[in-house]
Amino acid sequence: MTVNCSLSTLEAYDRWAASYPPEAHNPLMRIEQRAMLAHWPDVTDCCALDLACGTGRYSSLLMRSGAREVIAADFSTAMLRQVSAGTPVRANMVQLPFAASAFDVVVCGLALGHAPDLHRWVGEVARVLDDGGVLLYSDFHPEAARAGLTRSFKDEHNRSVVLPHCDYDVSEQREAIEAANLTLEVVQELRAGMDCQESFPGSDTFYRQWHGLPLVLIVRARKCAPCQRKA
């Protein structure tokens, strides 16, 4: 049975939290994490924000990569209870409770599509990033969402729950990044049957049907010092 939700994003993640491991636990997340790590900034002695941290998958990686301090921020208290690395903080990702220029690095995994306003999300990230700081994020690709693919999980009653998702086109994301005075460094699209080839039940049919479809988007951007920005 699939629940297409009257569940809000928060309700869905609260329901998922108890069974959500703090690691890449499916083929989509594994290719996403490999790509994120390929573009991972040097976080040695940095103050880092794991935005929409879930159960702390990237918080743990940031700590292991040498970050001085890691803040694990999420709006789901149930998810934050599972975080074991960094300092958990309940936060709305379009209204962050942090001072300007507080972080050297912001990492956000597979969560942009849950933001109700793209420009506010990028603007808040830009505000809390220090000059020279790096934003690295991933998301479920808008083309995959428009093709009818979804992200879902099984709840405690073995019902499949579909997560709400906003489809922000890649061009919209580029524009929002530029509007926030961030400099785009990387845009990578991970495609079915090309970047994503891991076997799973039904994978042969899936890869034949969706071969070449972008499934995940990876973006890296940097906040330039004021003197480096365009007038």
N, C-alpha and C positions, 0 to 999 in steps of 0.2 A: 504494500500500500504506500502511495506517495502522498505526502502532505504538501500542497503547493502554497500553503501558508496564508493564513491570516496571522501567522507568527511574524513579529517584527524581527529585525536583525538581532537585537539584544536578546529577545526571548529565545531565538534559535541557538545563539551561542551559549546562553545560560544552560539550555537543555543539553548541548553537546559537550560541555566542559568536562564532566566526569569521565568521559571516555576519549578525550582528545589528548593524545600523547604529545609531549614537547619535542617532537622530532618529525622529520619528513616521512609520513606514514602511508603515502600512496604514490603511484607513478607520476602524477602531475606535480606533486610537491617535491619529489626527488629531482626531476629535471629542473624545476624552478630553483631549488636550493643550489644545485650545481652551477647554474648560470649566475645566481646571486654571488656565490663565492668566487666565481671567475672575475667579477667586477668589484670585489670587496675592497673597500678603502683600508689604508693603514690606520688602525684604531689604537695603536700603542699610546698609552698614557692619555687617551682621549676621554671626554665625557660624551656618552652616546645615549640616544633615545631609541628604544625598540617600540615603535608606534603601532598600536593595534596588535599588541604582543601575543594575544591568545594565552597559551600555557607557557610561553617563554622560550620557544625554539630559537629565535635569533638573539634573545638576551643571553642565553648560554653560549652561543657562538661568539658574541661580542666579548664576553668575559674571557673566554678561552683564547681570543685573539689579542688580549692584552689591554683592553679598555680599562682606564682608571676607575670609571664610574659608569654604571648602566642603570637607566631608568626604564622600567618595563611598564608601559602605559596601555590601558585597555578600558573600555566602558563596561565590561562584564566582570562583576565581582567574582562570579563563579570561576571564570577563567583565571583571574588573578590569584585565586587561592591555590592554583596548581603551579604557579611560578616559583622556581627554586633558585634562580640566578638574578642578581640585580635587585633594585628596589621597586616593588610594585606600587603603581599609582593609578587610581581610577580617574579616567579622563575622557572627555569628548574630543575626538580628533579634529574637529573644526573649531574648537574653543579650548585650546590647551592651557593648563594652569601653570605655565612656566614663564620665566622672565625672558625677555628678548636676548638673543645671542647666547643662550644657555648651553648649547650643544655643539660639539665639533662634527658629529655624525648623527644622521637620522636614518634608520632602517625601518622599512615597512613591508611586510610580506603578505601578499594576496589579500589586501584590505581596501585599496582605494575605491573599489566598486561599492563599498558600504558607506562611503562619505556622501551626504546629501547634497553637497555643493563642491564641485571640483576646485573652483577658484579660491574658495575659503580654505579648503584643505591645503592647497599648495601655499597660499598666503600665510597660514599659520606655521607650516613647516619652515618657510623662508624666515619668518619672524624669529623663531627660536633657534635657528642656525646661526652660528658665529660666522664672521667673514672668513672665507676660505673653506667653510664647512661643506660636507658632502651629504646629499640625499641619495639613497639607493632604495628603490622600491620595485615590487613586482605586483602584477595583478592578473586576474583571469581576463584573457584578451577580449575586447569588445566584439571582434568578429566571431569568436566562438559563442559568445552569448547571443548575438543576433542570429546565428545559425541554429539556435535552439538548445545548445548544450548548457548544462547547469552544474553548479556545485551543490552537493547534497551529502547528508550523513544519515546513519541509522540511529534512531533514538532508543531509549530503554525498552520500548515496546516493539522494537525491530521495524518501525515505520521509517520510510525514507522521507526526510525533511529537506526541502529545497531552500537554499539560502537566497534571500532577496539580493538583487545586484543592480547597480546603476551602470549603464554602458556609456563610458566616456571615450569617444573616438580618439585615436592616437593623435590626430591633428589638434583636437581640443586640448589634449594634455600638453602638447608642445607649446601651444599658445598660452596656457595657464602658467607654465614654467617660465616662459619669456616675460610674461606680465609681472611675475613675482621677482624679477631681476635675478633669476638663476640661469646659469649657463649649462645647456644640455651637453653631456659628454658621451652618453651611450643610450641607444635605443636598440633593443634586441627582441626579436619575435621568435618564440619556440614553437615549431610546427609539428603537427601530427604525422607520424611515419617518417619524419626526418630527424628532428632533434629528439622527439619522443618516440622511442621504439621498444620500450620495456613491455614484456609480455604480461598479460593479465587475462582472466576469463573473458572471452569475447574480443580480445585485442585484434585478432586477424580481421574480423568484420569491421571493427571500429576504424582501423588504419586504412582499410580499403575505402570505406565510405567517406572519411574525413582527411584523406591524404593531402598534406600541404596546408591544411587549415591552421592558422595561428591559434595556439591554445593559451599561451602565457606571454605577457609583455614584461620586459625588464627595462628599467629606466634609471640612469644615473645622471645627476646634475650637481653643480657646485655653485655656492654663493660667493660671488666675487667681492673683493674689497671695493668700497665706493669709487675709488679712483680708476678702477678697471671697468666700471659699468659704462654703458653707452649714455651719452648725454641726452 
